[in-house]
Amino acid sequence: YFMYYEDVDLCVRAQASSYRILYYPDAVIWHNASASSDRSFRDYYRMRNYVFILRKNYNYGIIKIYLLALFTSQERIMRIFARKFIKKDEEILIERIISLLKGYIAGIISITNEKLTIKKNA
């Protein structure tokens, strides 16, 4: 995946390979070019890639991944609502929620398809 959680994936894999992960609070990173993605696009890929991270780096069964990702999607939906009502944000809620749930489903389907492919080839 090309964005959202690629940094987490790198750190998890580095740590699994016995590298130390260090935090340096004074570090500053500047993006050479930056474009802000719309929130629906970001919600989709964050949720989908969260499921990918769980599948790729942890030895969890499909049910545990499903439940962890479901819990996370519910938490994110609550944050979307909070932003709308506390900050009086003008965004359209339904688009963001649908994008988030589509990302969740895409991540779960990719796991299911992967399991089916493995069974067919076995």
ABEGO torsion letter per residue (X at the ends): XABEGAAAAAAAAAAAAGBBBBBBAABBBBBABBBBBBAAAAAAAAAAAAAAAAAAABBBBAAAAAAAAAAAAAAAAAAAAAAAAAAGBABBAAAAAAAAAAAAAAAAAAAAAAAAAAAAAX
